[in-house]
Amino acid sequence: MGKSVYTTTIVLVYLDRSGGLQKLADDCRPLNDTQQTEAVYRFRVLVNPSDLIEMDPRLGDCVLHDPLRATGLFQSVCFLAIKTLSLTDKIHTASQVNVSLNFTHLPPFPEYTLDLSGFHQVYGPMRPVSMEGAVIAITRVTKYTQGARFLCTDDDCPGSTGFHHIRVHAPGATESATVRNDFSCMICSSQLKEDVKFRVLGDKQLVELIHVEALDVLRGRRQSSFRYQSVTLFLRDELCHSMTIGRLYRVVGIPVLVHQWPSITWSVEANSVQPWEPQRKSPRFLELSERVAPSPWRFPAIVAHCFGLDLTPLGLYNTLKLCLLLSLVQTRTDADDPSLDLLVVTADTLVLDRLMAYSLSLACRGVRHQASAEMFASLSRDERGAGTANIHAGSALLASGGICMLGDLSFYRKDKLDYIQSVLESRSVSVFIPGKKYGEEADQQLSFPVQCNFWALTDSSQRSGRADSAVLGTAVSAQLAETFGLVVQCGDRVGERGAVAQALHTLQQAVQPGSHPHPSCWEFSTEDYQELVARSRGLQVELSPEAKKLIHGYYMASRRARTRSQGVKISLASIKLLISLAEAHCKLCLRTKVVEEDAVIAVLLCENSVTLKHGASALVIPPDAVFPCDLEDVDGLQRRDAALDELHQIILRFVYTLAPGADAYITEE
């Protein structure tokens, strides 16, 4: 008795110090404003294990290793506080107090961590553990019974009235464990009958979580002998809608065994959910960045020039390599952030497909889509008793916050290309759930945001009689190319010399893998590039007034020039593309301020892209404007700086001629 009183006192002191009592009073206040009486009332209590262990080690150990018993202790204290402080008159027994202990964190020790790549789904202690992974499937939100009131069928029994028999959901319990018709009275052993009008319902959602390394197979790499198994999470009440398909999360939950005769399934009752991103070290590129800091253009030029040397010879496809790196660092997770999709037009799809596949390995999340696989989402019937449809992520949703590589678009049917175009325009995908097929009263349509960058190839050597196929090839229409944003042409201007260089490079790599014939070149490993992309991607940047002025001015000047000469209306999406390119170039330079030189690179890339779609305009720039000369030595870098300075002046004259004062009225338009 003395030990129980001591423990209760410790719980009460902790609630008082942590603000839990004040929160309990605030949660009880709305209960007095309603006339409806329920069987149970749910109260969420935040628990900091570190503070609790420091206050009383035994209570802290109880919370971490026997959470059901700890919940009972907090339940009794909360009920005592409610009655003593007269917080509400709706609660008559301790059974009506449904306490949910939510952990702020867990101790950083191995015994409190569940590695989804190496655990066994067998019976273990029901205690909280932390796990990290990616969401690959999700259900819609359904209802479950939080609590119910039962009355004795014997009218002379005290249990026929009041709140003597209350059933509350427990972790791992099914619906039949909370509500069914074979319960007996604890007083007289007569049969109990539920008082349905007192039933309390809550929200429930099922999520499939898998180890993040399991998604590496989607990059198109060689498959290993490892096999990963997903974990089913139960999200309840305020945790519903806290997880998005395709994202990474750190979850604190309690493993449970769910009994559904004749099978037993291993699941996790989620306790808290937080977004998560793997941490990487600082890159070796920092030293190079400091050495070339005086020039705002040299660092990304060297980075692109030395990229993918195992696949292409030095100096070939530099513009494409830069665009791939820009797209990698501009992968976002916010729906409002601009995307940076890339369509590559080439006659040599094999080499560039390999280059893009290699680049995919640098992404924080990379998925190589197969033309025969599901791109966006698919449905199946849930097997965990939720009675609803299970929505499985396709390639695009699994690539959230990363890159989805579509490959050669000539392998896609026209209806698939039309669907891709629709999704690129709306940046969302709709999933239709037929109610009759999945046990619902009505059909439903859910929408999921598509938050990844798309990479695709098209063969320029396959041409038809269409006017828009002269450059883009037969597989891609002008409308589809427009939705991609950035279009880059490669190979057609390489010529016979470049083709011979590529052939010699391929033969040399086959005989001596990893060897490079240019010892003066800076050498960086794949890990260095992974660290650079991870570091650049995490930077928060802002546009300088000079960069804004140049971007706005070019947009207005290009819009006027092309409307007059070609009748082509440049959409507002071009502004987003320009800003996205400028921000990505700034990040790749490891800076946080977008300067005018970043905007110059964005304008050059965008103008070349628009020229491929609609033809040349009054702004005349060379096809390889971003890399106008070879970069074999320091003199090459100096010549490139001088050429970009000259192009900068050409852009300014173009803006001042066709759009004077554009920065003043761009907002109005």
C-alpha positions, -999 to 999 in steps of 0.1 A, spaced: 0 0 0 28 24 9 47 17 -23 15 23 -44 9 56 -26 46 66 -32 44 58 -69 11 77 -72 27 107 -56 57 106 -80 33 105 -110 14 135 -96 45 155 -90 57 147 -125 24 158 -141 26 190 -120 61 199 -130 57 190 -167 25 209 -171 4 178 -175 -21 188 -148 -27 221 -165 -32 204 -198 -56 179 -181 -76 209 -167 -77 225 -202 -88 192 -218 -117 188 -192 -130 223 -197 -148 216 -231 -164 185 -216 -186 207 -193 -199 226 -223 -217 197 -239 -248 178 -229 -237 145 -243 -222 119 -219 -198 93 -233 -185 60 -220 -148 71 -220 -129 103 -224 -94 103 -240 -66 123 -225 -31 126 -242 -2 128 -217 33 137 -230 60 118 -212 97 126 -213 115 94 -203 147 113 -194 130 136 -169 110 107 -155 141 86 -149 159 115 -133 129 120 -109 123 84 -101 143 55 -118 117 29 -109 88 48 -125 110 56 -155 118 19 -159 81 10 -156 72 35 -184 99 22 -207 95 -15 -201 59 -20 -190 38 7 -207 5 -9 -200 11 -9 -162 24 27 -165 -7 37 -183 -28 23 -154 -8 44 -129 -13 76 -149 -50 68 -154 -56 65 -116 -37 97 -109 -56 116 -136 -89 103 -123 -79 114 -88 -70 148 -100 -103 152 -119 -124 143 -89 -103 162 -63 -102 194 -84 -138 190 -97 -127 194 -133 -158 178 -147 -188 159 -135 -190 137 -166 -165 111 -153 -177 88 -125 -152 59 -125 -115 56 -133 -124 32 -162 -138 62 -181 -104 79 -181 -86 67 -213 -50 78 -209 -26 78 -239 10 81 -230 30 98 -258 68 96 -257 87 127 -266 117 104 -274 135 73 -263 169 67 -248 196 65 -276 206 29 -268 204 -2 -290 178 -19 -269 153 9 -277 160 8 -315 143 -16 -339 164 -21 -371 139 -29 -399 166 -46 -419 175 -72 -393 146 -79 -369 125 -110 -367 87 -107 -365 83 -129 -334 69 -124 -300 88 -99 -279 83 -75 -250 55 -50 -255 76 -19 -248 83 12 -269 110 11 -296 122 35 -322 124 27 -359 131 45 -392 119 37 -427 100 47 -458 62 45 -463 53 22 -492 16 17 -487 -12 34 -468 -50 30 -463 -77 56 -460 -88 66 -425 -115 43 -410 -132 41 -376 -125 19 -346 -140 17 -311 -121 37 -285 -144 26 -257 -178 12 -249 -202 9 -220 -218 -24 -210 -248 -30 -187 -258 -61 -169 -290 -78 -182 -301 -85 -146 -321 -55 -136 -315 -62 -98 -277 -61 -103 -259 -29 -95 -241 -34 -128 -273 -27 -148 -268 10 -143 -238 33 -140 -203 28 -155 -192 -4 -138 -183 -22 -171 -162 -1 -195 -142 -17 -223 -113 4 -237 -91 -4 -267 -56 -16 -258 -25 -19 -281 -28 -50 -303 -65 -55 -296 -89 -61 -324 -124 -47 -327 -139 -79 -313 -117 -76 -282 -134 -43 -273 -170 -49 -285 -188 -83 -286 -218 -100 -270 -203 -127 -247 -190 -106 -218 -201 -115 -183 -209 -92 -154 -182 -90 -127 -208 -88 -100 -233 -115 -108 -218 -132 -138 -249 -125 -159 -245 -116 -196 -236 -80 -205 -252 -60 -232 -236 -29 -248 -253 5 -244 -247 15 -280 -254 52 -275 -224 55 -253 -199 40 -278 -169 63 -285 -153 60 -320 -118 71 -331 -99 73 -363 -75 45 -375 -51 43 -404 -27 15 -415 7 22 -429 34 -1 -444 69 10 -434 101 -6 -448 138 -1 -443 151 27 -466 178 5 -480 151 -17 -495 144 11 -520 179 9 -534 168 -20 -556 145 5 -574 175 25 -586 182 -3 -610 213 -16 -592 224 -52 -590 201 -70 -566 216 -84 -534 207 -115 -514 191 -94 -487 153 -95 -484 135 -68 -466 101 -71 -449 77 -43 -443 61 -35 -410 24 -26 -405 19 5 -383 -14 14 -367 -20 51 -366 -48 62 -343 -66 94 -337 -43 125 -339 -16 105 -357 -39 98 -387 -27 117 -418 7 123 -401 25 101 -426 27 106 -464 33 78 -489 68 78 -502 84 98 -473 109 88 -446 99 89 -409 112 80 -374 85 63 -355 82 54 -318 58 25 -313 49 -6 -293 52 -40 -311 21 -61 -306 7 -94 -318 -28 -90 -334 -49 -122 -331 -73 -127 -360 -82 -163 -361 -67 -185 -375 -37 -162 -380 -15 -140 -358 1 -110 -373 30 -88 -359 23 -51 -360 33 -19 -343 10 6 -325 25 40 -334 31 63 -305 48 93 -321 58 102 -357 85 126 -369 99 132 -404 134 118 -408 163 123 -432 196 103 -431 226 124 -421 257 127 -443 292 141 -437 307 172 -452 320 168 -487 356 170 -499 344 196 -524 347 223 -497 384 226 -503 378 231 -541 351 256 -533 374 277 -513 401 277 -540 378 289 -568 357 312 -546 365 344 -565 345 331 -595 308 323 -591 309 300 -621 340 279 -618 331 255 -589 299 240 -606 318 239 -639 346 217 -624 320 196 -606 301 189 -638 333 185 -659 347 157 -636 313 140 -632 307 105 -646 341 100 -660 337 62 -659 309 65 -684 318 94 -707 351 110 -717 363 143 -702 345 173 -716 316 155 -732 280 162 -722 290 188 -697 257 207 -701 237 176 -694 259 167 -664 254 201 -649 216 198 -654 215 164 -637 234 178 -607 211 208 -606 180 186 -606 196 164 -579 201 193 -555 167 208 -562 147 178 -550 122 191 -525 95 177 -501 72 207 -499 43 209 -523 48 246 -530 85 243 -540 92 243 -578 103 210 -594 132 206 -619 122 179 -644 146 170 -672 139 157 -707 170 147 -727 169 147 -765 197 125 -780 206 101 -807 227 80 -783 202 69 -757 223 39 -745 252 60 -731 231 88 -717 207 62 -701 238 48 -683 249 83 -673 214 91 -659 213 58 -641 246 66 -624 233 100 -614 203 84 -599 226 67 -574 235 101 -560 199 110 -551 186 108 -515 158 88 -531 160 74 -566 136 51 -584 142 38 -619 107 31 -633 101 2 -657 76 9 -684 56 -22 -675 54 -14 -637 30 8 -618 41 44 -620 18 62 -595 -5 40 -573 -23 6 -572 -50 -9 -550 -54 -41 -530 -78 -54 -504 -64 -49 -468 -56 -81 -450 -53 -67 -415 -90 -64 -407 -94 -27 -415 -120 -36 -441 -108 -11 -467 -85 -7 -497 -48 -6 -493 -31 20 -515 4 9 -527 29 35 -539 41 34 -574 75 46 -587 67 83 -586 53 82 -550 81 61 -538 105 87 -552 90 115 -531 117 141 -523 140 125 -550 142 114 -586 120 92 -607 138 81 -639 114 72 -667 140 62 -692 133 62 -729 98 75 -736 96 55 -768 89 24 -747 57 39 -733 22 37 -749 4 69 -758 -21 66 -730 7 63 -705 24 94 -720 -9 113 -718 -12 103 -681 24 114 -674 16 148 -691 -15 152 -669 4 144 -637 33 167 -646 8 196 -652 -11 190 -619 17 176 -598 -8 152 -582 -23 118 -588 -58 107 -582 -68 72 -569 -103 60 -575 -116 35 -549 -148 16 -560 -170 13 -529 -187 -19 -540 -155 -37 -545 -139 -27 -512 -169 -29 -489 -178 8 -488 -212 25 -493 -199 50 -518 -171 54 -542 -141 75 -532 -114 94 -550 -82 104 -531 -55 127 -543 -18 124 -535 9 151 -543 37 141 -566 68 156 -551 97 142 -571 117 153 -602 113 133 -634 141 124 -658 133 110 -693 150 104 -726 137 107 -762 155 95 -793 159 124 -818 169 100 -846 133 87 -847 114 114 -865 81 116 -883 63 141 -904 51 162 -875 65 197 -872 72 192 -835 92 160 -840 121 176 -859 140 179 -827 120 160 -800 115 127 -819 83 108 -825 77 97 -789 74 132 -774 48 158 -784 54 195 -779 28 196 -751 46 168 -732 79 185 -736 64 217 -723 54 200 -691 89 188 -684 102 223 -682 139 218 -689 148 202 -723 185 194 -731 198 183 -765 229 161 -765 248 142 -791 237 159 -823 264 185 -820 291 161 -807 300 151 -842 323 124 -855 352 134 -831 330 131 -801 316 97 -812 351 84 -817 361 97 -782 331 80 -766 340 47 -784 376 49 -773 366 57 -737 341 28 -736 368 4 -748 394 17 -723 369 13 -694 362 -23 -705 399 -31 -705 411 -9 -676 380 0 -654 384 32 -634 414 45 -654 414 81 -668 438 93 -695 439 129 -680 460 129 -649 456 167 -645 419 163 -639 405 167 -604 394 133 -592 363 128 -569 347 96 -559 310 86 -561 308 91 -523 322 126 -527 294 135 -551 268 119 -528 280 140 -499 280 171 -521 244 165 -533 232 158 -498 249 190 -484 237 212 -513 202 199 -511 199 209 -475 208 245 -480 181 272 -476 187 299 -502 171 333 -510 170 354 -542 190 386 -542 173 417 -558 197 416 -587 188 380 -595 151 387 -592 154 417 -616 173 396 -642 149 367 -640 118 389 -642 133 410 -670 142 380 -691 108 365 -687 90 396 -698 114 402 -727 112 366 -739 74 366 -736 71 398 -757 97 387 -783 82 353 -789 46 365 -789 54 390 -816 76 368 -839 62 333 -833 28 337 -816 41 316 -787 28 325 -753 55 318 -726 36 305 -695 41 316 -660 57 282 -653 88 296 -670 93 319 -640 92 289 -617 117 271 -639 141 301 -639 139 305 -601 144 267 -596 175 267 -619 190 298 -602 184 283 -567 199 250 -577 230 266 -592 234 286 -560 231 254 -539 256 236 -561 280 264 -554 274 258 -516 261 294 -512 229 306 -496 224 338 -516 212 336 -552 233 361 -571 230 375 -606 255 351 -620 232 322 -609 204 338 -628 226 341 -659 231 303 -659 193 298 -654 185 321 -683 210 304 -707 196 269 -698 160 281 -701 166 299 -734 182 268 -749 153 247 -737 127 271 -751 146 273 -784 144 235 -787 106 236 -782 97 268 -802 127 279 -822 151 308 -818 142 343 -807 157 377 -807 181 366 -780 208 348 -800 230 325 -779 251 295 -789 237 260 -784 263 252 -757 262 286 -740 269 273 -705 301 255 -717 313 274 -747 349 261 -745 370 231 -733 379 231 -696 412 212 -697 431 237 -676 429 270 -658 430 289 -690 399 271 -701 381 282 -670 392 318 -676 380 316 -712 346 303 -700 343 331 -674 350 357 -701 325 341 -725 298 340 -697 305 377 -689 299 385 -726 266 365 -726 256 383 -694 258 416 -713 239 402 -742 211 391 -719 210 426 -702 208 443 -736 180 420 -746 161 428 -713 166 466 -715 154 466 -752 122 446 -748 113 448 -712 126 480 -695 115 482 -659 102 446 -659 109 442 -622 83 469 -614 53 454 -632 59 417 -632 39 413 -600 9 429 -616 9 406 -645 
